[in-house]
Amino acid sequence: MEENQKGIKTIQDIAKLLQKTIKFISIRPRSQKEITFYLQKKSPKNQEKQKLVLKELLNLGLVDDEAFVDWWLEQRATFRPKGKKALMMELRLKGIDRDLIERSLAEKVDEAVLAKKLALKRLSFLKKLPSEVRKEKLFGFLGRRGFSWEIIRKTLDEIL
């Protein structure tokens, strides 16, 4: 009888953890590494429960690093564009495989277009400055956003 109660308690714990994790994922897409860290935080002592919940999430199709990368790149392009170097670092921190990152960046990110869009937007704030200062500030801005020097140079030559 006592074993049955422990089994039921374990199943309830797993169901609660699964429910919390689904709520966590519903806020925005998550990488597998983010979900793993979340599970470790919510159930630090029981790796077996963590594995069962992660396995169930994988079976339900709620954990998909490829879809996460697509979503991340789309969000970055729309709201806070960055260069390939910066995007690669962000995605590596999210636990995404290097091959998947490189393939996705090659297919979905056009650095020249993003750099031009950013530079034109920033240029409107810098229009009162002298030409050399404006160029220097744009160069630094794009560099901090992870664009390569080659792309920055081409973009600045094009818009200035």
C-alpha positions as a printed Julia matrix, in Angstrom:
160×3 Matrix{Float64}:
  0.0    0.0     0.0
  2.78   2.4     0.92
  4.62   1.68   -2.35
  1.46   2.52   -4.29
  1.23   5.86   -2.5
  4.88   6.62   -3.3
  4.27   5.69   -6.95
  1.21   7.92   -7.12
  3.14  10.76   -5.46
  5.96  10.36   -7.98
  3.52  10.43  -10.9
  1.87  13.55   -9.45
  5.26  15.22   -9.04
  6.19  14.43  -12.63
  2.83  15.72  -13.87
  3.28  18.99  -11.92
  6.81  19.42  -13.23
  5.6   18.74  -16.78
  2.8   21.28  -16.37
  5.2   23.95  -15.03
  7.63  23.3   -17.86
  4.9   23.56  -20.5
  3.89  26.9   -19.0
  7.56  27.98  -19.14
  7.74  27.01  -22.82
  4.43  28.72  -23.63
  5.89  32.14  -22.81
  8.34  31.88  -25.72
 10.16  29.06  -27.53
 13.06  27.59  -25.57
 16.16  25.65  -26.48
 16.73  22.21  -25.02
 19.51  23.61  -22.82
 17.19  26.29  -21.4
 14.57  23.65  -20.6
 17.18  21.41  -19.0
 18.36  24.27  -16.76
 14.75  25.05  -15.86
 14.11  21.43  -14.9
 17.28  21.34  -12.81
 16.14  24.46  -10.99
 12.61  23.14  -10.34
 13.62  19.6    -9.41
 17.28  19.78   -8.41
 17.53  16.44   -6.61
 15.7   14.15   -8.97
 17.37  13.68  -12.34
 15.07  10.79  -13.2
 12.03  13.09  -13.1
 13.89  15.65  -15.21
 14.7   13.02  -17.83
 11.11  11.76  -17.93
  9.71  15.28  -18.36
 12.24  16.15  -21.06
 11.5   12.88  -22.88
  7.77  13.63  -22.77
  8.33  17.17  -24.07
 10.41  15.75  -26.93
  7.65  13.23  -27.71
  5.08  16.05  -27.75
  7.3   18.05  -30.12
  7.63  20.95  -27.69
 11.43  20.89  -27.71
 12.89  21.65  -31.12
 16.2   23.47  -31.34
 15.85  24.02  -35.09
 12.49  25.78  -34.66
 13.99  27.75  -31.76
 16.86  28.97  -33.95
 14.43  30.04  -36.68
 12.33  31.93  -34.13
 15.4   33.54  -32.52
 16.79  34.75  -35.85
 13.43  36.14  -36.91
 13.05  38.0   -33.6
 16.56  39.41  -33.83
 16.08  40.57  -37.42
 12.83  42.29  -36.49
 13.53  43.86  -33.12
 17.27  44.04  -32.46
 19.33  43.16  -35.54
 22.81  41.83  -34.96
 25.62  40.47  -37.1
 26.41  36.82  -37.59
 29.18  36.8   -34.97
 26.88  38.15  -32.27
 24.04  35.83  -33.27
 26.37  32.84  -33.19
 27.53  33.73  -29.67
 23.97  34.18  -28.42
 22.83  30.88  -29.86
 25.9   29.03  -28.52
 25.0   30.37  -25.05
 21.52  28.94  -25.55
 23.1   25.52  -26.09
 22.52  25.23  -29.84
 24.8   22.98  -31.9
 27.41  24.85  -33.97
 26.48  23.09  -37.23
 22.82  24.03  -36.84
 23.77  27.64  -36.12
 26.08  27.91  -39.13
 23.53  26.33  -41.46
 20.72  28.59  -40.23
 22.82  31.74  -40.38
 23.9   30.96  -43.94
 20.3   30.35  -45.05
 18.41  33.02  -43.16
 20.63  36.0   -42.32
 21.65  38.66  -44.82
 24.16  40.73  -42.88
 24.43  43.45  -45.51
 20.69  44.2   -45.41
 20.59  44.17  -41.61
 23.64  46.43  -41.33
 22.22  48.91  -43.83
 18.86  48.99  -42.04
 20.55  49.6   -38.69
 22.97  52.18  -40.03
 20.2   54.2   -41.72
 18.15  54.17  -38.54
 21.14  55.26  -36.44
 22.14  57.87  -39.01
 18.94  59.8   -38.34
 20.15  60.37  -34.75
 23.63  61.42  -35.87
 22.73  63.8   -38.72
 23.86  66.94  -36.83
 27.37  65.64  -36.28
 30.31  66.28  -38.62
 30.87  63.69  -41.31
 33.97  62.05  -39.78
 32.43  61.78  -36.31
 29.24  60.33  -37.79
 31.22  57.7   -39.68
 33.25  56.81  -36.58
 30.13  56.44  -34.42
 28.35  54.3   -37.02
 31.46  52.13  -37.37
 31.58  51.53  -33.61
 27.83  50.96  -33.36
 27.78  48.3   -36.07
 30.93  46.69  -34.66
 29.32  46.35  -31.23
 26.34  44.7   -32.89
 28.56  41.92  -34.21
 28.92  42.86  -37.87
 32.18  42.04  -39.63
 34.51  44.89  -40.57
 34.04  44.08  -44.23
 30.25  44.43  -44.01
 30.58  47.63  -41.96
 32.95  49.18  -44.47
 30.71  48.3   -47.43
 27.62  49.59  -45.65
 29.2   52.89  -44.66
 30.62  53.42  -48.16
 27.16  52.8   -49.56
 25.15  55.09  -47.27
 27.7   57.84  -46.69
